[in-house]
């Protein structure tokens, strides 16, 4: 969590945004931004809002994308059930 917070801080600083500016633009409280960057703790909603302002929301979205074609995965399951 702290590594994620450190990366978040680095991205924010590279965009020359203060914590206050990020809070105002994202609608996330300044306290939440400060707490996140020091402890790594933040709500998912607040994290997503801040990532939107930092232009990194699409990067976060990659986490939930399937790594393989779903048809191939379904084929694996259907092959196993036929062998049983």
Backbone as ProteinMPNN parsed JSONL, in Angstrom:
{"seq_chain_A": "XXXXXXXXXXXXXXXXXXXXXXXXXXXXXXXXXXXXXXXXXXXXXXXXXXXXXXXXXXXXXXXXXXXXXXXXXXXXXXXXXXXX", "coords_chain_A": {"N_chain_A": [[0.82, -1.192, 0.0], [1.949, 1.207, 0.756], [3.86, 1.548, -1.241], [2.235, 1.951, -3.453], [1.046, 4.334, -2.687], [3.299, 5.951, -2.659], [3.968, 5.954, -5.372], [1.707, 7.212, -6.357], [2.007, 9.756, -5.206], [4.341, 10.55, -6.54], [3.443, 10.704, -9.199], [1.53, 12.705, -8.911], [3.164, 14.866, -8.157], [4.772, 15.038, -10.429], [3.009, 16.117, -12.186], [2.878, 18.565, -11.206], [1.046, 19.201, -9.172], [-0.336, 20.258, -6.15], [-1.15, 18.751, -2.978], [-3.444, 19.969, -2.049], [-4.527, 21.092, -4.413], [-5.084, 18.754, -5.86], [-6.995, 17.624, -4.174], [-9.066, 19.539, -4.36], [-9.708, 19.419, -7.121], [-10.46, 16.759, -7.437], [-12.449, 16.258, -5.61], [-12.0, 14.871, -3.368], [-11.281, 14.768, 0.07], [-8.781, 16.886, 1.539], [-7.534, 15.834, 3.772], [-7.879, 13.077, 3.324], [-6.277, 12.695, 1.064], [-3.761, 13.389, 2.105], [-3.519, 11.449, 4.152], [-3.542, 9.109, 2.612], [-1.188, 9.382, 1.07], [0.69, 9.239, 3.058], [0.194, 6.919, 4.573], [-0.885, 5.007, 2.914], [-3.504, 4.291, 2.985], [-6.792, 4.489, 1.791], [-10.083, 5.112, 0.562], [-11.658, 3.137, -1.976], [-13.284, 4.569, -3.741], [-12.316, 7.218, -3.395], [-9.682, 6.878, -4.239], [-10.076, 6.219, -6.956], [-11.244, 8.6, -7.865], [-9.102, 10.392, -7.515], [-7.229, 9.259, -9.235], [-8.483, 9.7, -11.661], [-8.232, 12.488, -11.967], [-5.47, 12.611, -12.112], [-5.063, 11.494, -14.529], [-4.779, 8.757, -14.792], [-6.661, 6.769, -14.592], [-7.42, 4.927, -16.556], [-5.194, 3.266, -16.595], [-5.427, 1.997, -14.138], [-7.725, 0.576, -14.604], [-6.853, -1.527, -16.153], [-6.159, -3.543, -14.427], [-8.387, -5.095, -13.91], [-9.022, -6.294, -16.285], [-9.51, -9.135, -18.385], [-6.954, -11.548, -18.77], [-6.69, -13.451, -20.669], [-8.304, -14.674, -23.61], [-11.747, -15.003, -23.225], [-13.212, -17.044, -24.459], [-11.331, -19.064, -24.777], [-10.853, -19.757, -22.131], [-13.38, -20.714, -21.375], [-13.463, -22.928, -23.035], [-11.511, -24.558, -21.88], [-12.782, -25.309, -19.492], [-15.01, -26.672, -20.484], [-13.752, -28.8, -21.774], [-12.698, -30.212, -19.609], [-15.0, -31.079, -18.316], [-16.041, -32.857, -20.138], [-14.246, -34.941, -20.029], [-14.666, -36.129, -17.604]], "CA_chain_A": [[0.0, 0.0, 0.0], [2.817, 2.386, 0.812], [4.478, 1.723, -2.561], [1.205, 2.55, -4.302], [0.927, 5.728, -2.251], [4.51, 6.646, -3.109], [3.826, 6.159, -6.822], [0.656, 8.22, -6.511], [2.636, 11.031, -4.878], [5.279, 10.883, -7.614], [2.655, 11.122, -10.362], [0.946, 14.019, -8.575], [4.229, 15.869, -8.211], [5.223, 15.205, -11.824], [2.011, 16.987, -12.815], [2.977, 19.835, -10.471], [-0.173, 19.431, -8.402], [-0.209, 20.139, -4.698], [-2.201, 17.926, -2.399], [-4.645, 20.813, -1.994], [-5.098, 21.174, -5.764], [-5.658, 17.458, -6.177], [-8.212, 17.497, -3.367], [-10.107, 20.398, -4.935], [-10.101, 18.931, -8.45], [-11.026, 15.413, -7.379], [-13.564, 16.166, -4.67], [-11.539, 14.057, -2.231], [-10.818, 15.699, 1.099], [-7.34, 17.057, 1.687], [-7.117, 14.864, 4.787], [-7.79, 11.748, 2.704], [-5.092, 12.696, 0.197], [-2.584, 13.369, 2.989], [-3.464, 10.147, 4.815], [-3.162, 8.114, 1.614], [0.22, 9.522, 0.689], [1.582, 8.915, 4.183], [-0.056, 5.579, 5.125], [-1.343, 4.079, 1.881], [-4.905, 3.947, 3.227], [-7.752, 5.365, 1.121], [-11.224, 4.363, 0.048], [-11.575, 2.874, -3.404], [-13.915, 5.698, -4.43], [-11.397, 8.356, -3.378], [-8.547, 6.538, -5.098], [-10.508, 6.345, -8.349], [-11.412, 10.031, -8.16], [-7.795, 11.032, -7.652], [-6.618, 8.732, -10.459], [-9.121, 10.385, -12.782], [-7.589, 13.8, -12.084], [-4.076, 12.395, -12.5], [-5.034, 10.922, -15.874], [-4.302, 7.381, -14.684], [-7.779, 5.861, -14.332], [-7.377, 3.832, -17.529], [-4.145, 2.344, -16.15], [-6.003, 1.213, -13.042], [-8.733, -0.299, -15.202], [-6.175, -2.708, -16.696], [-6.086, -4.569, -13.383], [-9.568, -5.946, -13.942], [-9.249, -6.875, -17.599], [-9.135, -10.539, -18.531], [-5.636, -11.728, -19.361], [-6.807, -14.358, -21.798], [-9.586, -14.648, -24.291], [-12.726, -15.746, -22.437], [-13.589, -18.26, -25.179], [-10.32, -20.074, -24.469], [-11.085, -20.187, -20.752], [-14.581, -21.55, -21.388], [-13.096, -24.185, -23.691], [-10.81, -25.364, -20.884], [-13.754, -25.882, -18.573], [-15.853, -27.649, -21.184], [-12.912, -29.973, -22.018], [-12.575, -30.949, -18.349], [-16.262, -31.737, -17.979], [-16.228, -33.963, -21.058], [-13.352, -36.041, -19.653], [-15.128, -36.727, -16.346]], "C_chain_A": [[0.866, 1.261, 0.0], [3.524, 2.625, -0.515], [3.491, 2.372, -3.523], [1.048, 4.028, -3.959], [2.125, 6.545, -2.722], [4.453, 6.924, -4.614], [2.788, 7.238, -7.118], [1.242, 9.613, -6.281], [3.564, 11.487, -6.002], [4.543, 11.359, -8.866], [2.067, 12.51, -10.117], [1.993, 15.113, -8.703], [4.73, 16.098, -9.631], [4.263, 16.094, -12.609], [1.965, 18.365, -12.163], [1.667, 20.214, -9.767], [0.146, 19.32, -6.92], [-1.3, 19.199, -4.199], [-3.518, 18.694, -2.363], [-5.325, 20.898, -3.361], [-5.744, 19.854, -6.169], [-6.963, 17.247, -5.423], [-9.356, 18.309, -3.986], [-10.614, 19.861, -6.268], [-10.823, 17.59, -8.396], [-12.271, 15.312, -6.511], [-13.25, 15.264, -3.488], [-10.988, 15.023, -1.188], [-9.287, 15.74, 1.151], [-6.796, 16.05, 2.701], [-6.96, 13.463, 4.219], [-6.568, 11.629, 1.81], [-3.83, 12.592, 1.05], [-2.422, 12.004, 3.645], [-3.007, 9.067, 3.831], [-1.673, 8.196, 1.305], [1.183, 9.232, 1.841], [1.401, 7.487, 4.694], [-0.419, 4.541, 4.067], [-2.806, 3.711, 2.026], [-5.825, 4.99, 2.6], [-8.926, 4.517, 0.666], [-11.056, 4.169, -1.461], [-12.165, 4.042, -4.196], [-12.971, 6.899, -4.503], [-10.179, 8.104, -4.255], [-8.923, 6.725, -6.565], [-10.7, 7.799, -8.754], [-10.067, 10.717, -8.366], [-7.082, 10.541, -8.91], [-7.202, 9.387, -11.706], [-8.45, 11.734, -13.024], [-6.146, 13.657, -12.562], [-3.939, 11.792, -13.898], [-4.571, 9.472, -15.891], [-5.414, 6.372, -14.44], [-7.772, 4.682, -15.299], [-6.307, 2.817, -17.157], [-4.687, 1.435, -15.052], [-6.993, 0.195, -13.59], [-8.113, -1.574, -15.767], [-6.117, -3.859, -15.696], [-7.23, -5.573, -13.521], [-9.859, -6.552, -15.308], [-8.777, -8.314, -17.628], [-7.788, -10.637, -19.227], [-5.682, -12.625, -20.586], [-8.186, -14.208, -22.408], [-10.575, -15.528, -23.519], [-13.18, -17.023, -23.134], [-12.615, -19.387, -24.871], [-10.507, -20.624, -23.054], [-12.301, -21.1, -20.695], [-14.297, -22.911, -22.021], [-12.372, -25.111, -22.712], [-11.784, -26.046, -19.936], [-14.624, -26.932, -19.258], [-15.053, -28.912, -21.501], [-12.812, -30.829, -20.759], [-13.864, -31.692, -18.032], [-16.533, -32.903, -18.914], [-15.389, -35.174, -20.663], [-13.861, -36.788, -18.424], [-16.143, -37.81, -16.554]], "O_chain_A": [[0.555, 2.246, -0.668], [3.767, 3.773, -0.886], [3.863, 3.239, -4.314], [0.93, 4.869, -4.85], [1.977, 7.695, -3.135], [4.842, 8.0, -5.069], [2.968, 8.066, -8.011], [1.002, 10.534, -7.062], [3.575, 12.661, -6.371], [4.973, 12.311, -9.518], [2.098, 13.375, -10.992], [1.735, 16.163, -9.291], [5.074, 17.222, -9.997], [4.657, 16.743, -13.578], [1.141, 19.211, -12.509], [1.246, 21.371, -9.768], [0.824, 18.385, -6.494], [-2.252, 18.895, -4.918], [-4.581, 18.127, -2.617], [-6.547, 20.79, -3.46], [-6.827, 19.842, -6.754], [-7.932, 16.742, -5.99], [-10.476, 17.816, -4.116], [-11.82, 19.851, -6.515], [-11.699, 17.319, -9.217], [-13.061, 14.38, -6.662], [-14.135, 14.932, -2.7], [-10.305, 15.988, -1.531], [-8.607, 14.76, 0.848], [-5.721, 15.483, 2.504], [-6.03, 12.741, 4.578], [-5.9, 10.596, 1.793], [-2.936, 11.801, 0.75], [-1.318, 11.462, 3.692], [-2.188, 8.215, 4.173], [-0.983, 7.177, 1.286], [2.37, 9.002, 1.61], [2.355, 6.895, 5.2], [-0.278, 3.339, 4.295], [-3.308, 2.89, 1.257], [-5.681, 6.191, 2.828], [-8.768, 3.323, 0.411], [-10.385, 4.958, -2.126], [-11.6, 4.454, -5.209], [-12.843, 7.525, -5.555], [-9.699, 9.011, -4.934], [-8.166, 7.324, -7.328], [-10.353, 8.184, -9.871], [-9.909, 11.525, -9.28], [-6.404, 11.32, -9.58], [-6.494, 9.602, -12.69], [-8.138, 12.078, -14.163], [-5.657, 14.487, -13.328], [-2.826, 11.604, -14.391], [-4.031, 9.006, -16.894], [-5.13, 5.22, -14.111], [-8.084, 3.558, -14.906], [-6.492, 1.621, -17.382], [-4.424, 0.232, -15.051], [-7.08, -0.925, -13.086], [-8.787, -2.601, -15.849], [-6.035, -5.023, -16.09], [-7.049, -6.765, -13.274], [-10.855, -7.258, -15.465], [-7.787, -8.675, -16.993], [-7.514, -9.892, -20.168], [-4.801, -12.557, -21.443], [-9.109, -13.68, -21.788], [-10.264, -16.675, -23.199], [-13.504, -18.0, -22.459], [-13.024, -20.538, -24.719], [-10.336, -21.82, -22.818], [-12.265, -22.143, -20.043], [-14.835, -23.928, -21.584], [-12.602, -26.32, -22.721], [-11.626, -27.224, -19.616], [-14.934, -27.966, -18.666], [-15.624, -30.003, -21.499], [-12.84, -32.057, -20.848], [-13.824, -32.816, -17.532], [-17.2, -33.858, -18.515], [-15.777, -36.311, -20.932], [-13.522, -37.955, -18.224], [-16.621, -38.403, -15.587]]}, "name": "protein", "num_of_chains": 1, "seq": "XXXXXXXXXXXXXXXXXXXXXXXXXXXXXXXXXXXXXXXXXXXXXXXXXXXXXXXXXXXXXXXXXXXXXXXXXXXXXXXXXXXX"}
